[in-house]
Protein backbone atom coordinates (compact mmCIF):
# COMPACT_ATOMS: atom_id res chain seq x y z
CA UNK A 1 0.00 0.00 0.00
CA UNK A 2 1.02 3.64 -0.39
CA UNK A 3 1.40 6.11 2.47
CA UNK A 4 -0.47 9.42 2.52
CA UNK A 5 2.83 11.31 2.45
CA UNK A 6 4.07 9.39 -0.61
CA UNK A 7 0.75 9.84 -2.39
CA UNK A 8 0.89 13.58 -1.78
CA UNK A 9 4.47 13.73 -3.06
CA UNK A 10 3.67 11.83 -6.25
CA UNK A 11 0.47 13.81 -6.88
CA UNK A 12 2.61 16.98 -7.12
CA UNK A 13 3.96 15.70 -10.45
CA UNK A 14 0.67 16.56 -12.12
CA UNK A 15 2.24 20.04 -12.24
CA UNK A 16 4.86 20.31 -14.96
CA UNK A 17 6.95 22.68 -12.86
CA UNK A 18 7.73 19.88 -10.42
CA UNK A 19 8.46 17.43 -13.23
CA UNK A 20 10.97 19.84 -14.76
CA UNK A 21 12.61 20.59 -11.40
CA UNK A 22 13.06 16.89 -10.70
CA UNK A 23 13.86 15.96 -14.32
CA UNK A 24 11.06 13.39 -14.56
CA UNK A 25 7.90 12.76 -16.57
CA UNK A 26 4.66 10.86 -16.09
CA UNK A 27 3.29 7.95 -18.13
CA UNK A 28 -0.21 6.57 -17.60
CA UNK A 29 -2.42 3.74 -18.79
CA UNK A 30 -2.05 0.09 -19.64
CA UNK A 31 -0.64 0.48 -23.17
CA UNK A 32 1.95 3.15 -22.38
CA UNK A 33 3.12 1.57 -19.13
CA UNK A 34 3.48 -1.82 -20.80
CA UNK A 35 5.70 -0.16 -23.43
CA UNK A 36 7.72 1.55 -20.68
CA UNK A 37 8.34 -1.71 -18.83
CA UNK A 38 9.57 -3.37 -22.02
CA UNK A 39 11.87 -0.46 -22.86
CA UNK A 40 15.21 0.64 -21.41
CA UNK A 41 13.61 3.74 -19.84
CA UNK A 42 14.46 4.38 -16.19
CA UNK A 43 11.28 4.00 -14.15
CA UNK A 44 11.49 5.64 -10.75
CA UNK A 45 8.04 4.77 -9.38
CA UNK A 46 5.20 2.48 -10.49
CA UNK A 47 1.73 2.81 -8.92
CA UNK A 48 -1.00 0.40 -9.97
CA UNK A 49 -4.13 -1.38 -8.85
CA UNK A 50 -3.84 -4.87 -7.34
CA UNK A 51 -5.28 -6.69 -10.40
CA UNK A 52 -2.82 -4.95 -12.74
CA UNK A 53 0.13 -5.72 -10.47
CA UNK A 54 -0.88 -9.37 -10.28
CA UNK A 55 -1.34 -9.67 -14.05
CA UNK A 56 2.04 -8.04 -14.75
CA UNK A 57 4.12 -9.53 -11.94
CA UNK A 58 6.47 -11.32 -14.32
CA UNK A 59 7.10 -8.23 -16.43
CA UNK A 60 7.74 -6.12 -13.32
CA UNK A 61 10.03 -8.77 -11.88
CA UNK A 62 12.09 -8.78 -15.05
CA UNK A 63 13.15 -5.17 -14.54
CA UNK A 64 16.42 -4.26 -12.83
CA UNK A 65 16.20 -3.06 -9.23
CA UNK A 66 15.65 0.53 -8.15
CA UNK A 67 12.00 0.89 -9.17
CA UNK A 68 9.57 1.62 -6.33
CA UNK A 69 6.32 -0.34 -6.77
CA UNK A 70 3.19 0.81 -4.90
CA UNK A 71 -0.27 -0.72 -4.84
CA UNK A 72 -3.03 1.90 -5.05
CA UNK A 73 -6.82 1.80 -5.13
CA UNK A 74 -8.97 3.59 -7.71
CA UNK A 75 -9.38 6.72 -5.56
CA UNK A 76 -5.63 7.00 -5.02
CA UNK A 77 -4.94 6.45 -8.71
CA UNK A 78 -7.40 9.22 -9.55
CA UNK A 79 -5.51 11.57 -7.25
CA UNK A 80 -2.26 10.82 -9.07
CA UNK A 81 -3.66 10.94 -12.59
CA UNK A 82 -3.85 13.91 -14.90
CA UNK A 83 -6.43 12.12 -17.06
CA UNK A 84 -10.21 12.24 -16.84
CA UNK A 85 -10.43 8.45 -16.70
CA UNK A 86 -7.36 6.91 -15.02
CA UNK A 87 -6.53 3.44 -16.30
CA UNK A 88 -5.05 1.03 -13.73
CA UNK A 89 -1.40 2.15 -13.75
CA UNK A 90 0.73 5.29 -13.35
CA UNK A 91 4.51 5.69 -13.66
CA UNK A 92 7.15 8.29 -12.93
CA UNK A 93 10.17 8.06 -15.24
CA UNK A 94 13.50 9.87 -15.40
CA UNK A 95 14.09 12.11 -18.40
CA UNK A 96 17.13 11.11 -20.44
CA UNK A 97 19.76 13.83 -20.67
CA UNK A 98 21.33 13.95 -24.17
CA UNK A 99 24.88 15.25 -24.13
CA UNK A 100 26.41 17.85 -26.48
CA UNK A 101 28.38 14.91 -27.88
CA UNK A 102 25.11 13.29 -29.01
CA UNK A 103 24.22 16.41 -31.00
CA UNK A 104 27.67 16.58 -32.55
CA UNK A 105 27.49 12.91 -33.51
CA UNK A 106 24.02 13.42 -35.00
CA UNK A 107 25.18 16.40 -37.06
CA UNK A 108 28.12 14.43 -38.45
CA UNK A 109 25.69 11.60 -39.33
CA UNK A 110 28.40 9.03 -39.89
CA UNK A 111 25.72 6.34 -40.12
CA UNK A 112 24.05 8.11 -43.06
CA UNK A 113 20.70 8.06 -41.20
CA UNK A 114 17.58 10.11 -41.91
CA UNK A 115 16.93 12.91 -39.40
CA UNK A 116 13.64 14.70 -38.80
CA UNK A 117 13.90 18.34 -37.65
CA UNK A 118 11.08 20.39 -36.13
CA UNK A 119 11.23 24.17 -36.26
CA UNK A 120 9.17 25.98 -33.61
CA UNK A 121 6.52 23.24 -33.43
CA UNK A 122 4.05 24.25 -30.73
CA UNK A 123 1.10 21.86 -30.60
CA UNK A 124 1.53 18.86 -28.23
CA UNK A 125 -0.79 16.71 -30.33
CA UNK A 126 1.26 17.37 -33.44
CA UNK A 127 4.52 16.63 -31.66
CA UNK A 128 3.26 13.33 -30.27
CA UNK A 129 1.77 12.23 -33.58
CA UNK A 130 4.92 13.15 -35.48
CA UNK A 131 7.00 11.11 -33.02
CA UNK A 132 4.65 8.16 -33.49
CA UNK A 133 4.83 8.49 -37.28
CA UNK A 134 8.63 8.76 -37.19
CA UNK A 135 8.73 5.57 -35.11
CA UNK A 136 6.66 3.81 -37.79
CA UNK A 137 9.26 4.70 -40.41
CA UNK A 138 12.15 3.65 -38.16
CA UNK A 139 13.42 7.20 -37.57
CA UNK A 140 15.30 7.22 -34.28
CA UNK A 141 16.40 10.87 -34.07
CA UNK A 142 14.30 14.05 -34.03
CA UNK A 143 16.06 17.39 -33.59
CA UNK A 144 13.97 20.36 -32.44
CA UNK A 145 14.47 24.08 -32.09
CA UNK A 146 14.68 25.08 -28.44
CA UNK A 147 11.30 26.85 -28.63
CA UNK A 148 9.45 23.71 -29.77
CA UNK A 149 7.03 22.02 -27.38
CA UNK A 150 8.66 19.63 -24.90
CA UNK A 151 8.47 15.96 -25.80
CA UNK A 152 7.78 15.36 -22.08
CA UNK A 153 4.57 17.40 -22.11
CA UNK A 154 1.87 14.97 -20.84
CA UNK A 155 -0.22 15.31 -24.02
CA UNK A 156 2.84 14.63 -26.15
CA UNK A 157 3.86 11.59 -24.10
CA UNK A 158 0.43 9.97 -24.30
CA UNK A 159 -0.05 10.64 -28.01
CA UNK A 160 3.31 9.05 -28.91
CA UNK A 161 1.80 5.65 -28.00
CA UNK A 162 5.20 4.40 -26.86
CA UNK A 163 7.39 6.07 -29.51
CA UNK A 164 8.94 8.25 -26.81
CA UNK A 165 10.78 5.17 -25.52
CA UNK A 166 12.38 4.50 -28.91
CA UNK A 167 13.13 8.02 -30.16
CA UNK A 168 15.95 10.41 -29.26
CA UNK A 169 14.52 13.94 -29.20
CA UNK A 170 17.23 16.60 -29.05
CA UNK A 171 16.70 20.34 -28.52
CA UNK A 172 19.27 22.80 -29.84
CA UNK A 173 19.97 25.90 -31.90
CA UNK A 174 18.41 24.50 -35.08
CA UNK A 175 20.09 26.77 -37.69
CA UNK A 176 23.49 26.03 -36.16
CA UNK A 177 22.78 22.30 -36.14
CA UNK A 178 21.57 22.30 -39.76
CA UNK A 179 24.63 24.27 -40.91
CA UNK A 180 26.78 21.55 -39.31
CA UNK A 181 24.77 18.83 -41.07
CA UNK A 182 25.10 20.62 -44.39
CA UNK A 183 28.85 21.05 -43.90
CA UNK A 184 29.05 17.29 -43.34
CA UNK A 185 27.33 16.59 -46.66
CA UNK A 186 23.70 16.13 -45.60
CA UNK A 187 20.85 17.20 -47.84
CA UNK A 188 18.50 19.54 -45.97
CA UNK A 189 14.91 19.33 -47.19
CA UNK A 190 12.23 21.74 -46.03
CA UNK A 191 8.44 21.66 -46.43
CA UNK A 192 7.77 24.99 -48.19
CA UNK A 193 4.90 26.52 -50.16
CA UNK A 194 7.35 27.53 -52.90
CA UNK A 195 8.92 24.07 -53.03
CA UNK A 196 9.04 21.48 -55.79
CA UNK A 197 6.16 19.01 -56.06
CA UNK A 198 7.23 16.16 -53.78
CA UNK A 199 5.60 13.61 -56.12
CA UNK A 200 7.87 14.77 -58.95
CA UNK A 201 11.01 14.96 -56.82
CA UNK A 202 13.68 12.35 -56.29
CA UNK A 203 13.75 12.57 -52.51
CA UNK A 204 16.61 10.66 -50.91
CA UNK A 205 16.24 9.66 -47.29
CA UNK A 206 19.77 8.39 -46.62
CA UNK A 207 21.98 11.09 -45.16
CA UNK A 208 19.15 13.63 -45.33
CA UNK A 209 17.30 15.95 -42.95
CA UNK A 210 13.64 16.89 -43.37
CA UNK A 211 12.50 20.11 -41.66
CA UNK A 212 8.87 20.62 -40.63
CA UNK A 213 7.94 24.16 -39.62
CA UNK A 214 5.58 25.88 -37.23
CA UNK A 215 1.86 25.11 -37.57
CA UNK A 216 0.90 28.61 -38.73
CA UNK A 217 4.14 30.36 -39.73
CA UNK A 218 6.05 27.53 -41.36
CA UNK A 219 9.85 27.38 -41.37
CA UNK A 220 11.65 30.39 -39.92
CA UNK A 221 13.87 32.51 -42.23
CA UNK A 222 16.99 31.46 -40.29
CA UNK A 223 16.24 27.79 -40.94
CA UNK A 224 15.20 28.43 -44.55
CA UNK A 225 18.72 29.73 -45.17
CA UNK A 226 20.05 26.25 -44.29
CA UNK A 227 17.92 24.33 -46.80
CA UNK A 228 19.36 22.65 -49.87
CA UNK A 229 15.98 21.46 -51.23
CA UNK A 230 12.41 22.70 -50.88
CA UNK A 231 9.48 20.32 -51.26
CA UNK A 232 5.75 20.88 -51.52
CA UNK A 233 2.68 18.69 -51.14
CA UNK A 234 0.50 20.05 -53.98
CA UNK A 235 -2.88 21.44 -53.02
CA UNK A 236 -5.13 19.61 -55.51
CA UNK A 237 -8.34 20.87 -53.95
CA UNK A 238 -7.24 24.50 -53.98
CA UNK A 239 -9.38 25.39 -50.99
CA UNK A 240 -7.49 24.69 -47.73
CA UNK A 241 -4.69 27.08 -46.78
CA UNK A 242 -2.43 24.41 -45.35
CA UNK A 243 -2.15 20.88 -43.99
CA UNK A 244 -1.87 19.94 -40.34
CA UNK A 245 1.84 19.61 -39.47
CA UNK A 246 1.57 15.97 -38.40
CA UNK A 247 -0.42 15.04 -41.52
CA UNK A 248 2.12 16.81 -43.76
CA UNK A 249 4.94 14.97 -41.97
CA UNK A 250 3.30 11.60 -42.61
CA UNK A 251 2.77 12.32 -46.32
CA UNK A 252 6.33 13.54 -46.80
CA UNK A 253 7.90 10.66 -44.90
CA UNK A 254 5.91 8.22 -47.01
CA UNK A 255 7.43 9.76 -50.12
CA UNK A 256 10.96 9.81 -48.72
CA UNK A 257 10.80 6.15 -47.82
CA UNK A 258 9.01 4.98 -50.95
CA UNK A 259 10.58 1.93 -52.53
N, C-alpha and C positions, 0 to 999 in steps of 0.2 A: 504494500500500500504506500501511498505518498503522503508526506506530512503537509500540514497547512502552510508551513514556512516555505517548503520546496515548491508547492503549488503556486504560491504567491510570487516567488522568484521567477519561475518559468513563465507565468502569465504575463510578466513584464515584457517578454519578447514579442508580444503582439504589436509593440511600438517599435518602429524601425530604428529610432534613435538608439535604443538599447542593443539592438542587433548589431548596429554599426560600431558602437563602442566596444562590444565584446567580440567583434569579428565573427559573428555566427549568422545563420539563417534558418528559417523554419520550413519544414516539409510536412504535409498532412495527407491523410487518406491512404487507402489500401494500395492502390496502384503505385503512387509515388514512393511510398515507404518500402514497398517490396523492391522497387528499382534501387533505392538507396542502399538497402541491405545487401544487394547483389553487386554493388559497385565498390570502388576503392575509397569512396568518400568517408571522411572521419565523422562518425556520429557521436556526439557528446552525450545526448540523453534521448531515450526512447520511452514514451508514455503510451500505453494501450490498454484496451479493455481485456478482461480475463479470457474471453473466448478467442480473441485475436492472438494473444500471447501463447495460448495453448496450441493453436493451429500452426503457429510459426516458430515453435520452440527450436526445431532443428536448424532453421535458417538463422535465428538469433544466436544459437550456440556455436555456429560456424564462424562467427565474427571474432576477431582478435579482442583481447580484453580492453578495458578502459571505457566501455559504454555503460552508462547508468541506465538500468531498466526499471521502470515504475509501473505498477498496475494502477489504473484509474477507472472510476465508474463514469457513466455517461455525463453526469453533472460536472464532474471535474474536467473531463475532456472538453466540454463546452466552454468552460472557463479558460482553458488554454487556447482554444481554437480561434482563428480569425475568420472562419467560414460560417455561413448561415446554418449549414447542416454538417457538423463534424462527423467524420467517418472512421471510427474505431481506433485510429493510431495517429500519433503526433511525434515529430522528431525535431531535435535541435542539432544542427550540423555546423562544423567549423568551415569557414570560408577559405578556400585555397588562396595562397598569396603568390601570384606569379612574380618572378624576379625580373629585373632589367635584362638579365641574360636571356630569358625566354623570349622577350621582345626582339632582341638582337638576332637570336637564332631564327625566329620567325621571318624577320625581314630579309635575312640572307637566303632563306628557303632552299637550303642545300638538298632537301628531299624532293624539290620540284612539285610541292603540293599546291592545291587550290586554297586560297584564303578568301574569306568573305569579310568585307569591311562595312561598318555601319557609321554613317556620318550624321550626328545629331539626331538619332532616332529617339523619340520621346514616349511613344505609346507602349505600355507594358505588354498588352496583348500582342502587338506586332512583334516585339522583341522575343517573347516566348514562342510564338508561332514560327518565326524565322529560325530560331535555334532548333526547333523540332524538325523543320524542313531541312535544315543543314545536316542534321543527324541522319535523316533519311538518305541523303546523297553521300554520306560518309565524310562530310567535312568536319574536321576536328578542331579547327581554329577560326575564331571570329575576333576581329580586332575592331574596337569601337573608339570613337572620339570620346574624350573625357566627359563631355556634356550629354552623352547618351544615357538612357535610363539604365539603372543598375540591373544586372542579371539576377541579383538576389532579391529584388522586389518581389513580394509574395505573389502577385498576379503573374509575374514573369515565370517564377519557379513552377507554379502549378500548371501553367499553359505549355511548358516545355515537355510535359509528360515523360520526364526522365532524361531528356536530352542534356540537361544541365550536368548530369553525372558523367557524360561522355564528351563534353565540349569544353575546350579552353577558351574562355572569353577574356580578352586582354583590353585594358583601357589605356590610351596613350594620346600623345599629340599626333593626330592622324596624318596631317600633311607631312610632318617630319618622317613618320613611319613609311608612308607611301613613297617619298623621295628616296628613302633607303632601299625599298623594294625595287624601285625603278633602276636605281644605280646598280643593283645586283642582277639586272636582266629580266625582271618580272614585267609582264604586260599588265597594265592597270586599266581595267574596264569600268565604265561608269554608266549607270542608267540615266539617260538624259533625253529631254524632249527634242533636242536637235541631233540626236544620234542616228546611226545607221540601223535600218530595219534588222532586228536580231535574227529573223528568219532567212535573211539573205546574207548574213555574215558567217564567216568561218571562225566561230568562237572556240578558242583553245583553253581548256581548263587547266592543263598541266603548267605549273609555274606562273599562274595568273592570279590576279586579285580582282574581285568584283565589288564595286562600291555601290551601296544603296543609301540614298539620301533621306533627309527629313521628310516626314509625312506631308507637309504643306509647302515647304520651301525648296525641297530637293537637295542637291549636293551643293555645299558651300563653295564660293569662288576659290578659296584657298585649296580645297581638295580638287576642284576642277582643273586647276593648274598642274596637278600631278598625273592626270589621265593620259593614257596613250591611245585609248579607243573609247568611243562613245556608242552606246547601243540603245535602241528604242523598241518598245513593244508597240506596234502600230495600232492606232485607234480605229478599228474598222467601223465601229458604230458611229463615231463622230459626234457623240453626245456628251459622254462623261468627260470631265476635266482631267482626271487622273485615276490610276489604280491604287488600291490599298497597298502599302509598302510590303506587307507579308505576301500578298497575292503576286505582286510584281516579282518578288524574290523567287517564288516557286516557279513561275513561268520562265524566268531567265536561267535559273539553275537547271531546269529541264533541258533547255537548249544547249547549255554549256556541256552537259553530260550526255548528250545524245550520241548514241552509237559507241 
